[in-house]
Amino acid sequence: MDHFMNPRNVGEIPDADGIGQVGNPVCGDIMKMYLKIKDNVITDVKFKTFGCGAAVATSSMATELIMGKTLEEALEISNKTVAEALNGLPPIKMHCSNLAEQAIKAAIDDYKKKNESSK
């Protein structure tokens, strides 16, 4: 409940190194994650989520879990990790933790694509 009532890291990073947006058309949740990366480490992370309380809470927790991590460590964060960090989610809301995992991966993929083309 705390991550829903007081979400951490809400907002946008205008000059983000990686941006990932994922959505679930079935429930209408849309999650957008912004990353700042320096020397392969996530130095800042923000999110904007349009969705239910569980979607906001999982977004918030995901940002807390990846802050200060290497890209490889962040890619290991699973939807189960996010749900467990929130002390569980109702089965009907587990898809929200999937979105959080997918948003992390999408933002890192975006960063990698941008940096491959600049080499």
C-alpha positions as CSV (number, residue, x, y, z in Angstrom):
1,M,0.0,0.0,0.0
2,D,2.8,2.4,0.8
3,H,4.2,2.2,-2.8
4,F,0.7,3.0,-4.1
5,M,0.0,5.9,-1.6
6,N,3.6,7.3,-1.8
7,P,5.1,6.1,-5.0
8,R,8.9,6.7,-5.4
9,N,10.6,8.1,-8.5
10,V,7.6,9.4,-10.3
11,G,8.2,11.6,-13.3
12,E,10.2,11.9,-16.4
13,I,13.9,12.3,-17.2
14,P,14.1,14.7,-20.2
15,D,17.5,13.5,-21.3
16,A,17.1,9.8,-20.4
17,D,19.6,7.3,-21.8
18,G,16.9,4.7,-22.1
19,I,13.1,4.8,-22.3
20,G,10.8,1.8,-22.2
21,Q,7.1,1.8,-22.6
22,V,4.9,-1.2,-22.2
23,G,1.2,-1.7,-21.9
24,N,-1.4,-4.2,-21.3
25,P,-4.4,-3.5,-23.6
26,V,-6.6,-6.0,-21.7
27,C,-6.5,-3.9,-18.5
28,G,-5.4,-0.6,-19.9
29,D,-2.3,-0.2,-17.8
30,I,0.6,1.7,-19.5
31,M,4.0,2.0,-17.8
32,K,6.8,4.2,-19.1
33,M,10.3,3.9,-17.5
34,Y,13.2,6.4,-17.9
35,L,16.8,5.5,-17.1
36,K,20.0,7.5,-16.7
37,I,23.1,5.2,-17.0
38,K,26.7,6.0,-16.3
39,D,29.5,3.4,-16.6
40,N,26.9,0.6,-17.0
41,V,25.2,1.5,-13.7
42,I,21.6,3.0,-13.4
43,T,22.2,6.3,-11.7
44,D,18.6,7.6,-12.0
45,V,15.3,6.1,-12.8
46,K,11.8,7.6,-13.1
47,F,8.4,6.2,-14.2
48,K,5.0,7.3,-15.3
49,T,2.2,4.8,-15.0
50,F,-1.4,5.1,-16.2
51,G,-3.2,2.3,-14.4
52,C,-4.5,0.7,-11.3
53,G,-3.0,1.0,-7.8
54,A,-1.1,-2.3,-8.3
55,A,0.5,-1.0,-11.5
56,V,1.7,2.2,-9.7
57,A,3.0,0.2,-6.8
58,T,4.9,-2.3,-9.0
59,S,6.4,0.6,-11.0
60,S,7.5,2.3,-7.8
61,M,9.0,-0.9,-6.4
62,A,10.8,-1.7,-9.6
63,T,12.5,1.7,-9.7
64,E,13.7,1.1,-6.1
65,L,15.0,-2.3,-7.0
66,I,17.1,-1.2,-10.0
67,M,18.5,2.1,-8.7
68,G,22.3,1.8,-8.4
69,K,22.4,-1.6,-10.1
70,T,24.4,-2.6,-13.2
71,L,22.4,-3.2,-16.3
72,E,23.0,-7.0,-15.9
73,E,21.7,-6.9,-12.3
74,A,18.7,-4.9,-13.4
75,L,17.9,-7.4,-16.1
76,E,17.7,-10.2,-13.5
77,I,14.8,-8.5,-11.7
78,S,11.8,-10.6,-12.4
79,N,8.1,-10.0,-11.9
80,K,8.2,-12.4,-9.0
81,T,11.0,-10.3,-7.3
82,V,8.9,-7.2,-7.7
83,A,5.8,-8.9,-6.2
84,E,7.7,-10.4,-3.3
85,A,9.3,-7.0,-2.5
86,L,5.7,-5.7,-2.2
87,N,4.9,-8.6,0.2
88,G,2.8,-10.2,-2.5
89,L,0.1,-9.2,-5.0
90,P,-3.4,-10.7,-5.4
91,P,-3.3,-13.3,-8.3
92,I,-5.5,-11.0,-10.4
93,K,-2.9,-8.2,-10.2
94,M,0.2,-10.3,-11.0
95,H,0.1,-9.0,-14.5
96,C,1.2,-5.6,-13.1
97,S,4.5,-7.0,-11.9
98,N,5.0,-8.5,-15.4
99,L,4.6,-4.9,-16.8
100,A,7.3,-3.7,-14.3
101,E,9.7,-6.4,-15.5
102,Q,9.0,-5.7,-19.1
103,A,9.4,-1.9,-18.7
104,I,12.9,-2.4,-17.1
105,K,13.9,-4.6,-20.0
106,A,12.4,-2.3,-22.7
107,A,14.3,0.7,-21.2
108,I,17.6,-1.2,-21.1
109,D,17.0,-2.5,-24.7
110,D,16.4,1.1,-25.8
111,Y,19.6,2.3,-24.2
112,K,21.6,-0.6,-25.8
113,K,20.2,0.2,-29.2
114,K,21.0,3.9,-28.9
115,N,24.6,3.1,-27.9
116,E,25.2,0.4,-30.5
117,S,24.4,2.9,-33.3
118,S,26.7,5.5,-31.8
119,K,29.8,3.2,-31.9
